[in-house]
Amino acid sequence: MADEEHELSIAAMREDWDAMSEDWCSEAGDTAMQTIELPETVRKALGPEAARDLATWLEEHLHRADVPPISALVARQKVNVLTLDRISNLLLADEPALVERPDGKRVWRVPVDLTFPEKGRAGRVGTIEVDAESGEVRCGDTELAQIAEATRQLAQRVLHPDA
């Protein structure tokens, strides 16, 4: 296929995609479920099997209701600001994990590591939870004091290993 024809085909697919309507269907007793019907140009360009695979993938990934409003990045930033403000500039939030608590609330569990400019990450000193719906940092004075103490102890072991 020539480049010009390929570009026209892609442009037509984009137009069809933008104009595409989403069908709503529901069965008795079930909640409405959104289904995606791909435009004819997409089905022709991809072939029936690839078009079905694409539609399935889109339904699974684009219409997920389980994506929290607060991202992992925002949760990590909130923890970094809190630890910088309340404990030490040597603490660094690591990659958060999204978990569901027993009370049904989803939270980001954000590990906190002690770091040194010349040594890198020295080790984990605690974990702070951030509400995945509201962004509220769930860490009181007691938890902050525990992290501060763990930080002091680890720093002592790293900086003075023979003591």
C-alpha positions in Angstrom: 0.0 0.0 0.0 1.4 3.4 -1.0 2.1 5.9 1.8 -0.6 8.3 0.5 -3.2 5.5 0.5 -2.1 4.5 4.0 -2.4 8.0 5.3 -5.9 8.3 3.8 -6.8 5.0 5.4 -5.6 6.2 8.8 -7.4 9.5 8.4 -10.6 7.6 7.5 -10.2 5.4 10.6 -9.8 8.5 12.8 -12.9 10.1 11.4 -14.9 6.9 11.9 -13.5 6.5 15.4 -14.4 10.1 16.3 -17.9 9.6 14.9 -18.4 6.2 16.4 -21.4 5.7 18.7 -21.3 3.6 21.8 -24.2 1.1 22.2 -25.7 0.5 25.6 -27.2 -2.8 26.4 -28.5 -4.4 29.5 -30.0 -7.7 30.5 -32.7 -8.1 33.0 -31.3 -7.5 36.5 -27.9 -6.4 35.3 -26.5 -3.0 35.2 -25.9 -1.4 31.8 -22.7 -2.4 30.1 -20.9 -0.4 27.5 -19.9 -2.2 24.3 -17.7 -1.0 21.5 -18.4 -1.5 17.8 -15.4 -0.7 15.7 -16.0 1.4 12.5 -16.2 -0.5 9.2 -12.9 1.0 7.9 -11.1 -0.3 11.0 -12.7 -3.8 10.6 -11.6 -3.9 6.9 -8.1 -2.6 7.6 -7.4 -5.0 10.5 -9.4 -8.0 9.4 -12.1 -9.6 11.5 -9.9 -11.4 14.0 -7.7 -8.4 14.8 -10.7 -6.1 14.9 -12.4 -8.4 17.5 -9.1 -8.5 19.5 -8.9 -4.7 19.4 -12.5 -4.3 20.5 -12.0 -6.7 23.4 -8.8 -4.9 24.4 -10.5 -1.5 24.3 -13.4 -2.7 26.4 -11.1 -4.2 29.0 -8.7 -1.2 29.2 -10.5 2.0 28.4 -13.7 1.4 30.3 -12.2 0.2 33.6 -14.0 1.6 36.6 -11.2 0.6 38.9 -8.8 3.4 38.1 -8.5 5.6 41.1 -8.8 9.4 40.8 -5.4 9.8 42.6 -2.5 8.4 40.6 0.5 6.6 42.0 2.6 9.6 41.0 0.5 12.0 43.0 0.5 9.7 46.0 4.3 9.5 45.8 4.6 13.3 45.6 2.4 13.8 48.6 4.5 11.4 50.7 7.7 13.1 49.5 6.4 16.5 50.5 5.3 15.2 53.9 8.5 13.4 54.8 10.6 16.4 53.6 8.5 18.8 55.7 8.2 16.7 58.8 11.2 14.3 59.0 14.2 14.7 56.7 15.3 15.7 53.2 17.1 12.3 53.0 13.8 10.3 52.7 12.5 9.3 49.3 9.1 7.7 48.4 9.4 4.5 46.4 6.9 3.0 43.9 3.4 2.8 45.5 1.2 -0.2 45.5 -2.6 0.1 45.2 -4.3 -2.1 47.8 -7.8 -2.5 49.2 -8.1 -2.2 52.9 -10.4 -4.4 55.0 -12.9 -1.5 55.2 -13.1 -1.4 51.4 -11.1 1.8 50.9 -8.4 1.7 48.3 -5.1 3.2 49.3 -1.7 3.7 47.8 0.9 2.1 50.1 4.0 4.2 49.5 7.3 2.8 50.8 9.7 5.4 52.3 13.4 4.8 51.9 16.4 6.5 53.5 18.9 7.8 50.9 22.3 9.3 51.0 23.9 11.3 48.2 27.1 9.3 48.2 25.5 5.9 49.0 22.1 5.9 47.3 19.2 4.1 48.9 20.2 2.8 52.3 17.0 1.0 53.1 13.3 1.1 53.9 12.2 3.1 57.0 8.4 2.9 56.7 5.3 3.0 54.6 2.7 5.7 54.3 -0.8 5.3 53.0 -2.6 7.8 50.7 -6.3 7.5 50.1 -6.7 6.6 46.4 -10.1 8.4 46.1 -9.5 11.6 48.1 -5.7 12.0 48.2 -5.7 12.2 52.0 -2.4 11.2 53.5 -3.1 8.7 56.2 -0.2 9.2 58.6 -0.5 10.7 62.0 2.1 12.0 64.4 2.7 8.5 65.9 3.5 7.0 62.5 5.7 9.9 61.6 7.6 9.5 64.9 8.1 5.8 64.1 9.5 6.6 60.6 11.8 9.2 62.1 13.1 6.7 64.7 13.6 4.1 62.0 15.4 6.7 59.9 17.7 7.6 62.8 18.6 3.9 63.6 19.3 3.1 59.9 21.4 6.2 59.4 23.4 5.2 62.5 24.0 1.7 61.1 24.9 3.0 57.7 27.2 5.9 58.7 28.8 4.1 61.7 28.8 0.4 60.9 31.4 -0.5 63.5 29.6 1.2 66.4 
